[in-house]
Amino acid sequence: MSVADRVRAAFPGQSVGPLRTLAGGHSGLTYLVDVGDRRYVVKAVPPAERPVGRNDMLRQARVLQALAGTTVPVPDVVVLDETQPAWFAMEFVDGEAVEPVLDDHDLPSELAAARMLEAARVLRRLHDLDVAALPLGAPAPRDASAELAQWSRTMRAVPGELRPGSERLLRRLAESVPAGLPPVLVHGDFRLGNVLCRGERAAAVVDWEIWSAGDPRTDMGWFLLFHDHRHFPALGRPVAGLPTEAELLDAYLDGAARPPAFAWFGALCRMKMAAIMGHNLRRHREGRIHDPDQERLPPTIAAMIRGAAELLE
């Protein structure tokens, strides 16, 4: 039975429209569907793919269900079909998800700035939740060493000429791994491009494919990468009036003390970004994907590695 047939069967007696591919979905299959006068987003495992990692739909649905009714806005899951290949339907949340320094947009700079500060406050609310009390069945928490090990493997799979200075950076990171903080629910790719906004307010945090229990500094370090176009040479665009890193961190901390070893996590996140970009560029050059835009990445990869090294000095 196709995904479309299974979706129709899940809404008996209702008018179910065709599944339409939703632009911007990067994990599994992502569709829009109209059911009566309601609109939903359907996420499904691609044919012939294993339901693991980004294709684990049950895991994605579980975190959305766990966050329903909390202070972190997420779409409501309306149908969960656990029969493999699993799929789920969630409400369609009307809103904009714009990454100010990377996307092509006409968002006023004042609105972009307000949204970035709002996102920082939402991230703090996420990390304030008691991850142990959420019905997640969360895996064992990932500490800084586990994060470093994962992204070091990804980096070292990238051809050496695409990652200048990375080996020295990896050694320096490994020599100075900080002590962990109590684990929290970590989004894994928290940035304004994954927060649907209406006006200045966050309507829903989306794209939970790589959530985990882990150190909150991994989320915040990643989020802060996106406030300054200079982190992304050949990719970023200047946007006047965006909050500084200090202002975003203040909004997140809300009066709490600055976490220790924050610079190390900033360096880790820059290394992670360089590794992901290098991996994607390698796949393009090997013909595994066709995306000529990947050829714009080398200056940013190099800048991320340099910036990470500078943070460790």
C-alpha positions as CSV (number, residue, x, y, z in Angstrom):
1,M,0.0,0.0,0.0
2,S,1.4,3.4,-1.0
3,V,1.8,6.3,1.5
4,A,-1.1,8.1,-0.3
5,D,-3.3,5.0,0.2
6,R,-2.3,4.8,3.9
7,V,-3.0,8.5,4.5
8,R,-6.5,8.1,2.9
9,A,-7.2,5.1,5.1
10,A,-6.2,7.1,8.2
11,F,-9.0,9.6,7.6
12,P,-12.0,7.5,6.7
13,G,-15.1,9.3,5.5
14,Q,-13.1,12.5,4.8
15,S,-12.0,14.2,1.6
16,V,-8.3,13.6,1.3
17,G,-6.5,15.5,-1.4
18,P,-3.3,14.4,-3.2
19,L,0.1,14.4,-1.5
20,R,2.2,17.3,-2.6
21,T,5.9,17.4,-2.1
22,L,6.8,20.1,0.5
23,A,9.8,22.1,-0.5
24,G,12.5,22.3,2.1
25,G,12.1,18.9,3.6
26,H,15.5,17.1,3.9
27,S,14.7,14.0,5.9
28,G,12.6,11.2,4.6
29,L,9.6,12.1,2.4
30,T,7.8,15.3,3.3
31,Y,4.3,16.1,1.8
32,L,1.4,18.5,2.2
33,V,-2.1,17.1,2.2
34,D,-5.5,18.7,2.6
35,V,-8.0,16.7,4.6
36,G,-11.4,18.4,4.5
37,D,-10.7,22.0,5.4
38,R,-7.5,21.1,7.4
39,R,-4.0,21.0,6.1
40,Y,-1.3,18.5,7.4
41,V,2.3,17.7,6.8
42,V,3.1,14.0,6.2
43,K,6.5,12.6,6.9
44,A,7.3,9.1,5.7
45,V,10.2,6.7,5.2
46,P,11.4,6.7,1.6
47,P,11.0,3.4,-0.3
48,A,13.9,0.9,0.2
49,E,15.4,3.1,3.0
50,R,16.0,1.8,6.5
51,P,14.0,3.7,9.2
52,V,17.1,4.9,11.0
53,G,18.7,8.3,11.6
54,R,16.9,11.0,9.6
55,N,14.5,8.4,8.3
56,D,13.3,7.3,11.7
57,M,9.8,8.7,11.6
58,L,8.8,7.1,14.9
59,R,11.6,8.9,16.7
60,Q,10.7,12.2,15.1
61,A,7.0,11.8,16.1
62,R,7.9,10.8,19.6
63,V,9.7,14.1,20.4
64,L,6.9,16.2,18.9
65,Q,4.4,14.3,21.1
66,A,6.5,14.7,24.1
67,L,6.8,18.4,23.7
68,A,3.0,18.9,23.1
69,G,1.6,21.3,25.7
70,T,5.1,22.4,26.9
71,T,6.5,25.9,26.7
72,V,8.2,24.9,23.4
73,P,5.9,25.3,20.4
74,V,5.8,22.3,18.1
75,P,3.3,21.0,15.5
76,D,0.6,18.6,16.9
77,V,0.9,15.0,15.7
78,V,-2.5,13.9,14.5
79,V,-1.8,10.5,13.1
80,L,1.1,8.1,13.8
81,D,1.2,4.8,11.8
82,E,3.9,2.6,13.3
83,T,3.7,-0.1,10.7
84,Q,6.9,0.0,8.7
85,P,7.7,1.9,6.7
86,A,6.3,4.2,9.3
87,W,4.7,7.7,8.7
88,F,3.0,10.4,10.6
89,A,0.9,13.4,10.0
90,M,1.2,16.7,11.9
91,E,-0.6,19.9,11.7
92,F,0.6,22.4,9.1
93,V,1.8,25.5,11.0
94,D,1.5,28.7,9.0
95,G,4.7,30.8,9.4
96,E,8.0,31.8,8.0
97,A,11.3,30.1,8.6
98,V,14.0,32.5,7.3
99,E,17.7,32.3,7.9
100,P,18.6,36.0,7.8
101,V,22.2,35.8,6.7
102,L,21.9,32.8,4.3
103,D,18.5,32.9,2.7
104,D,17.3,35.2,-0.2
105,H,14.6,37.2,1.5
106,D,13.1,40.7,2.0
107,L,12.6,40.4,5.8
108,P,13.0,43.7,7.5
109,S,16.2,43.7,9.6
110,E,14.3,44.8,12.7
111,L,12.0,41.8,12.4
112,A,14.9,39.4,11.7
113,A,16.6,40.8,14.8
114,A,13.5,40.3,17.0
115,R,13.0,36.7,15.7
116,M,16.6,35.8,16.6
117,L,16.2,37.1,20.1
118,E,12.9,35.2,20.3
119,A,14.5,32.0,19.1
120,A,17.2,32.4,21.8
121,R,14.5,32.5,24.5
122,V,12.7,29.5,23.0
123,L,15.9,27.6,23.1
124,R,16.3,28.4,26.8
125,R,12.8,27.1,27.4
126,L,13.7,23.9,25.6
127,H,16.8,23.4,27.7
128,D,14.9,24.2,30.9
129,L,12.6,21.2,30.4
130,D,13.3,18.1,32.5
131,V,14.4,15.7,29.8
132,A,14.2,12.8,32.2
133,A,10.5,13.5,32.8
134,L,9.5,13.7,29.1
135,P,8.0,10.6,27.6
136,L,10.9,10.2,25.1
137,G,12.6,6.9,25.7
138,A,15.7,9.0,25.1
139,P,19.0,7.3,24.4
140,A,21.9,7.7,26.8
141,P,23.1,11.3,26.9
142,R,25.8,12.4,24.5
143,D,28.7,14.2,26.1
144,A,31.2,16.5,24.5
145,S,33.6,13.6,23.8
146,A,30.9,11.7,21.9
147,E,30.0,14.8,19.9
148,L,33.7,15.4,19.1
149,A,34.2,11.8,18.1
150,Q,31.2,11.8,15.7
151,W,32.1,14.9,13.9
152,S,35.8,14.1,13.8
153,R,35.0,10.9,11.9
154,T,32.9,13.0,9.5
155,M,35.7,15.5,9.0
156,R,38.3,12.9,8.4
157,A,36.2,11.3,5.7
158,V,36.5,14.6,3.7
159,P,39.5,14.8,1.3
160,G,42.4,16.6,3.0
161,E,42.6,19.4,0.4
162,L,39.0,20.5,1.3
163,R,39.8,20.9,5.1
164,P,43.0,22.9,5.5
165,G,44.1,23.0,9.2
166,S,41.6,20.5,10.4
167,E,43.9,17.9,11.8
168,R,45.6,20.4,14.1
169,L,42.1,21.7,15.1
170,L,40.9,18.2,15.9
171,R,44.0,17.6,18.1
172,R,43.4,20.8,20.0
173,L,39.8,20.0,20.6
174,A,40.7,16.5,21.8
175,E,43.2,17.9,24.2
176,S,40.8,20.3,25.9
177,V,37.4,18.5,26.2
178,P,35.5,20.2,29.0
179,A,33.5,18.7,31.7
180,G,29.8,18.2,30.9
181,L,26.7,20.0,32.1
182,P,23.5,18.1,33.2
183,P,21.9,16.7,30.0
184,V,19.0,18.5,28.4
185,L,16.8,17.9,25.3
186,V,19.0,19.0,22.4
187,H,17.4,19.9,19.1
188,G,20.6,19.3,17.1
189,D,20.0,21.9,14.4
190,F,18.5,24.8,16.2
191,R,18.6,28.0,14.2
192,L,16.1,30.5,12.9
193,G,15.7,28.5,9.7
194,N,14.1,25.8,11.7
195,V,11.7,28.0,13.7
196,L,8.4,29.0,12.0
197,C,7.5,32.5,13.0
198,R,4.5,34.7,12.8
199,G,5.5,38.3,13.2
200,E,8.1,38.4,16.0
201,R,6.8,35.2,17.7
202,A,7.8,31.6,17.3
203,A,4.9,29.5,16.1
204,A,6.7,26.2,16.0
205,V,10.1,24.6,16.2
206,V,10.5,22.1,13.4
207,D,13.0,19.6,11.9
208,W,13.7,17.4,14.9
209,E,15.5,14.7,13.0
210,I,18.7,14.7,15.1
211,W,17.4,15.4,18.6
212,S,19.2,13.9,21.5
213,A,19.8,14.2,25.2
214,G,23.1,16.1,25.6
215,D,25.0,19.2,26.6
216,P,23.0,22.4,26.1
217,R,26.1,24.2,24.9
218,T,26.0,22.2,21.6
219,D,22.7,23.8,20.7
220,M,23.6,27.3,21.7
221,G,27.0,27.2,20.0
222,W,25.3,26.1,16.8
223,F,22.6,28.7,16.9
224,L,25.2,31.5,17.4
225,L,27.0,30.5,14.2
226,F,24.1,32.0,12.2
227,H,24.1,35.6,13.5
228,D,27.0,36.9,11.4
229,H,27.4,36.6,7.6
230,R,31.1,36.8,8.0
231,H,31.1,33.2,9.3
232,F,29.9,32.1,5.8
233,P,32.2,33.6,3.1
234,A,30.8,33.3,-0.4
235,L,27.5,32.3,1.1
236,G,26.4,34.8,3.6
237,R,24.8,38.2,3.1
238,P,25.1,41.2,5.5
239,V,22.0,42.1,7.4
240,A,22.2,45.3,9.4
241,G,21.0,45.4,13.0
242,L,21.1,41.7,13.9
243,P,21.8,40.9,17.5
244,T,25.4,40.4,18.5
245,E,26.6,37.1,19.9
246,A,26.6,38.6,23.4
247,E,23.1,39.9,23.0
248,L,21.8,36.5,21.9
249,L,23.6,34.8,24.7
250,D,22.1,37.3,27.2
251,A,18.6,36.5,25.9
252,Y,19.3,32.8,26.2
253,L,20.8,33.1,29.7
254,D,18.0,35.4,31.0
255,G,20.2,36.5,33.9
256,A,21.9,33.1,34.5
257,A,25.7,32.8,34.6
258,R,27.6,32.3,31.4
259,P,28.3,28.5,31.0
260,P,31.9,27.5,31.4
261,A,34.1,26.4,28.4
262,F,31.7,28.1,26.0
263,A,34.4,28.9,23.6
264,W,35.3,25.2,23.2
265,F,31.7,24.4,22.1
266,G,31.8,27.3,19.7
267,A,34.9,25.7,18.2
268,L,33.2,22.3,18.1
269,C,30.2,23.7,16.3
270,R,32.4,25.4,13.7
271,M,34.3,22.1,13.1
272,K,30.9,20.3,12.8
273,M,29.7,22.8,10.2
274,A,33.0,22.5,8.2
275,A,32.7,18.7,8.4
276,I,29.1,18.7,7.2
277,M,29.9,21.0,4.3
278,G,32.9,19.1,3.3
279,H,30.9,15.8,3.4
280,N,28.3,17.4,1.1
281,L,30.8,18.8,-1.3
282,R,32.6,15.4,-1.5
283,R,29.3,13.7,-2.3
284,H,28.7,16.2,-5.1
285,R,32.1,15.8,-6.6
286,E,31.8,12.0,-6.5
287,G,28.5,12.2,-8.4
288,R,26.4,10.8,-5.5
289,I,24.4,14.0,-5.6
290,H,24.2,16.7,-8.2
291,D,24.2,20.2,-6.6
292,P,26.5,22.7,-8.2
293,D,25.9,25.1,-5.3
294,Q,28.2,22.9,-3.2
295,E,31.1,24.3,-5.1
296,R,30.6,27.6,-3.2
297,L,31.5,25.9,0.1
298,P,35.3,25.8,0.2
299,P,35.8,29.4,1.5
300,T,33.3,28.8,4.3
301,I,34.8,25.4,5.2
302,A,38.2,27.0,5.6
303,A,36.7,30.0,7.5
304,M,35.0,27.6,9.9
305,I,38.2,25.8,10.6
306,R,40.2,29.0,11.1
307,G,37.5,30.5,13.4
308,A,37.4,27.4,15.5
309,A,41.1,27.5,16.0
310,E,40.9,31.2,17.0
311,L,38.3,30.4,19.6
312,L,40.6,27.9,21.2
313,E,43.6,30.3,21.5
